[in-house]
Amino acid sequence: MKIFLIGYMGCGKSRWGKMIAAHYGFHFADLDTLIEKRENLTIPKIFEKFGESGFRQREHDALKSISDTENLIVATGGGAPCFNNNMEEMNRLGVTLFIECSPSLLRERITNSDTERPLVKNFSQDELLDYIVRHLKTRMPFYEKAQYKMVSGNLELEDFIVILDPIINP
């Protein structure tokens, strides 16, 4: 069984993925971390060296590389579902769970994060919020293909367990 956590950057995919994996005794994979290890470069360096299209191809290749792994929780990058038919592939390979978050909460989390995010690194607070709102509109059709959805804000592990227990332990 594979469970793919999808959603915009800052929604908590990696944080929740680690907690869910620990709860169920599953493996955890962060797709961006897999890419960094495979390329021996950070995500910002991959963007710098190969551009977004080069990164997206590496992201697709990383997704394919885990297709045979079982008992796995995968935190995808925010754009992963939107390129190279990745969303369809994730739905085929396992269960997809969209973690939805308001633009203002996303801005707060992105601003307060230590993670370098190449797509938004030079924005002011107002520009960042505008970008998130516009970007979400283009990504939502992909995110909405997820089989399940959680609305972020005050989530607890129990909220995920309520959805995932019947799937993992039918």
Buried (B, 14 or more C-beta within 10 A) or exposed (E): BBBBBBBBBBBBBBBBBBBBBEBBEBBBBBBBBBBBEEBEBBBBBBBEEBEBEBBBEBBBBBBEBBEEBEEBBBBBBBBBBBBBEBBEBBBEBBBBBBBBBBBEBBBBBBEEEEEEBBBBEEBEEEEBBBBBBEBBEEBBEBBEBBBBBBEBEEBEEEBBBEBBEEBBEE
